[in-house]
Amino acid sequence: MEITVETATIKMLNVLYEIEKQSFKEEAFSKLQISYLLMDNNGVSLAAKVGGEVAGFIIGRIDFVRNRPVGHVMTIDVSQVYRRQGIGQRLMVELEGIFKQKGATECRLEVRENNVAALGLYQKLGYHQVGVLENYYGRAHGLYLMKNLS
Ligand SMILES: CC(C)(COP(=O)(O)OP(=O)(O)OC[C@H]1O[C@@H](n2cnc3c(N)ncnc32)[C@H](O)[C@@H]1OP(=O)(O)O)[C@@H](O)C(=O)NCCC(=O)NCCS
């Protein structure tokens, strides 16, 4: 299966929103929120395609923490039919590479404490827990993870 990765643009908004809804149900970003993320000047948005079809996407952003650029993963979603075929990992690796090019030496993200698939992915890529975000997802806690990129 050939996976290609390209910049995700506002033209893909409808398909990205469908994948986001499928992935996160009531906790999904709204279409408007996704459009803001896609147009953010500090944002990095990538889409993975298989056979010309968008199979997944990732949106990150460079945050400035004490004037230092830090990568932040805002959302990563792979369409259900394409899961467990390396697309999530590929998107993360590509995003981290771009964060590094932009001068970030670390990448941070939040994940629901019971999201087994995402935790497995982040663990495989070397992320470690640096904090707990109490009731970040309603009654479920979030975990704050970090990885050194340098
Ligand atoms: C998390 C998600 C993006 C993973 O995408 P994916 O393309 O299926 O992941 P990959 O095929 O690249 O998997 C890479 C590694 O992640 C881990 N992993 C992925 N899915 C897993 C699962 N269901 N259970 C346990 N580990 C899993 C494994 O270590 C896997 O490596 P392996 O296949 O060699 O064992 C996908 O499950 C998804 O879109 N989930 C819904 C949205 C979401 O929860 N996003 C994260 C929010 S923080």
The ligand as a Tripos MOL2 file, in Angstrom:
@<TRIPOS>MOLECULE
LIG
   48    50     1     0     0
SMALL
NO_CHARGES

@<TRIPOS>ATOM
      1 C1         -4.3390    6.6670   17.0690 C.3       1 LIG1
      2 C2         -4.4020    6.5060   15.5460 C.3       1 LIG1
      3 C3         -4.1370    7.8410   14.8860 C.3       1 LIG1
      4 C4         -3.3200    5.4780   15.1260 C.3       1 LIG1
      5 O1         -3.2660    5.4710   13.6970 O.3       1 LIG1
      6 P1         -2.8900    4.1500   12.8910 P.3       1 LIG1
      7 O2         -2.6160    4.5480   11.4880 O.co2     1 LIG1
      8 O3         -3.9240    3.1080   13.0980 O.co2     1 LIG1
      9 O4         -1.5460    3.7030   13.6270 O.3       1 LIG1
     10 P2         -0.3010    2.9180   13.0070 P.3       1 LIG1
     11 O5         -0.7850    1.8310   12.0970 O.co2     1 LIG1
     12 O6          0.6630    3.8990   12.4260 O.co2     1 LIG1
     13 O7          0.3140    2.2520   14.3040 O.3       1 LIG1
     14 C5          1.6020    2.5740   14.7970 C.3       1 LIG1
     15 C6          1.7580    1.9420   16.1720 C.3       1 LIG1
     16 O8          0.8090    2.5060   17.0820 O.3       1 LIG1
     17 C7          0.3700    1.4970   18.0010 C.3       1 LIG1
     18 N1         -1.0600    1.2220   17.8030 N.ar      1 LIG1
     19 C8         -1.8410    1.6560   16.7810 C.ar      1 LIG1
     20 N2         -3.1070    1.2410   16.9500 N.ar      1 LIG1
     21 C9         -3.1210    0.5060   18.0900 C.ar      1 LIG1
     22 C10        -4.1340   -0.1940   18.7880 C.ar      1 LIG1
     23 N3         -5.4000   -0.2380   18.3310 N.pl3     1 LIG1
     24 N4         -3.8070   -0.8040   19.9500 N.ar      1 LIG1
     25 C11        -2.5420   -0.7540   20.4350 C.ar      1 LIG1
     26 N5         -1.5180   -0.1110   19.7950 N.ar      1 LIG1
     27 C12        -1.8240    0.5090   18.6460 C.ar      1 LIG1
     28 C13         1.1910    0.2640   17.6820 C.3       1 LIG1
     29 O9          2.3850    0.3290   18.4450 O.3       1 LIG1
     30 C14         1.4860    0.4640   16.2060 C.3       1 LIG1
     31 O10         2.6280   -0.2060   15.7730 O.3       1 LIG1
     32 P3          2.4820   -1.7260   15.2330 P.3       1 LIG1
     33 O11         1.3550   -1.7460   14.2430 O.co2     1 LIG1
     34 O12         3.8290   -2.0050   14.6260 O.co2     1 LIG1
     35 O13         2.1720   -2.5540   16.4440 O.co2     1 LIG1
     36 C15        -5.7840    5.9320   15.0920 C.3       1 LIG1
     37 O14        -6.1050    4.8150   15.8870 O.3       1 LIG1
     38 C16        -6.9220    6.9460   15.1870 C.2       1 LIG1
     39 O15        -7.1590    7.7230   14.2710 O.2       1 LIG1
     40 N6         -7.6560    6.9240   16.3240 N.am      1 LIG1
     41 C17        -8.7820    7.8530   16.5150 C.3       1 LIG1
     42 C18        -8.3120    9.2770   16.6990 C.3       1 LIG1
     43 C19        -7.3910    9.4100   17.9110 C.2       1 LIG1
     44 O16        -7.6330    8.8210   18.9660 O.2       1 LIG1
     45 N7         -6.3370   10.2170   17.7600 N.am      1 LIG1
     46 C20        -5.3620   10.4730   18.8040 C.3       1 LIG1
     47 C21        -5.8140   11.5640   19.6830 C.3       1 LIG1
     48 S1         -4.6470   11.9550   20.9500 S.3       1 LIG1
@<TRIPOS>BOND
     1     1     2 1
     2     2     3 1
     3     2     4 1
     4     2    36 1
     5     4     5 1
     6     5     6 1
     7     6     7 2
     8     6     8 1
     9     6     9 1
    10     9    10 1
    11    10    11 2
    12    10    12 1
    13    10    13 1
    14    13    14 1
    15    14    15 1
    16    15    16 1
    17    15    30 1
    18    16    17 1
    19    17    18 1
    20    17    28 1
    21    18    19 ar
    22    18    27 ar
    23    19    20 ar
    24    20    21 ar
    25    21    22 ar
    26    21    27 ar
    27    22    23 1
    28    22    24 ar
    29    24    25 ar
    30    25    26 ar
    31    26    27 ar
    32    28    29 1
    33    28    30 1
    34    30    31 1
    35    31    32 1
    36    32    33 2
    37    32    34 1
    38    32    35 1
    39    36    37 1
    40    36    38 1
    41    38    39 2
    42    38    40 1
    43    40    41 1
    44    41    42 1
    45    42    43 1
    46    43    44 2
    47    43    45 1
    48    45    46 1
    49    46    47 1
    50    47    48 1
@<TRIPOS>SUBSTRUCTURE
     1 LIG1         1 GROUP 0 **** ****
